[in-house]
Every structure is written in structure tokens, then in C-alpha cells.
Amino acid sequence: VQLQASGGGLVQAGGSLRLSCAASGRTFSSYTVAWFRQAPEKEREFVARMRRSGGSTGYADSVKGRFTISMDNAKNTVYLQMNSLKPEDTAVYYCAATKNPIITGLMQSARSYEYWGQGTQVTVSS
């Protein structure tokens, strides 16, 4: 499956953005999907995940209550709605997916995902 991320941009603190990750080549609904981000000179970190379409979701503590992950089966697209953005949310955001079953404890590990989008830049100004 190929992943294409989009929707990044420049926004003021307190604003909102919605990232999209469109999948081609396979139906997304049976995959576990996730968003990660990487700020300059920092390691890639987990943001949010969904276990298949309509499955359980999980979030990093730093974004809980502000970000929401969702999936549109008809469009084969995963979204990350980001509200109340903060300057510390500035990073390149990556979508990822795996067709393999993974236990909940490993869903926050980047090594659990074999498919990755190219990344989209999110910049939050103060």
C-alpha cells in the first residue's frame, strides 16, 4: 500500500489543522494506522493510532484531548484533526500503517509499521 500525507501548513497557536493520509493499492479498513511526528533534532514520536476502521484509538499524552484520529473507508483515507495547536506541535507528521496484527503495547512503536507516507510539515507560530 502507498500512503500520501497532506494538509500540513503554518498556523497560529490555538488554531486547527486537519491532516489527511490517502492510501492506494489496498483497502485501508483492515489495517492498523498511526500518526507519528518528528521535530528537528528529535526522535520520531508516536502521536495517535487506530486499530482498523472503527477500532480502538490511542493518543500520546501530549495530544490527548486536542487531536483526533479517524478513518473514512469510502475515501480510503485516515485523518488527524488537530485542535488547540501549540508551538511544541511543530514537526513533520508521518502517517503509517501495518497489515500485521500487533499487540496494543507495540502500537506506539514506529518499528511496528511497514508502510509510511512521505511526511507533511506542520508549523505552529506563537
Protein Blocks (a to p, Z undefined) as FASTA:
>chain_A
ZZddehiacddehiacddddddehiafklpccddddddehiacddfbdcehehiacdddf
klgokaccdddfklopacdddehiafklgccddddddfbdcdfklmmpmklpcbdcebia
ddddZZ
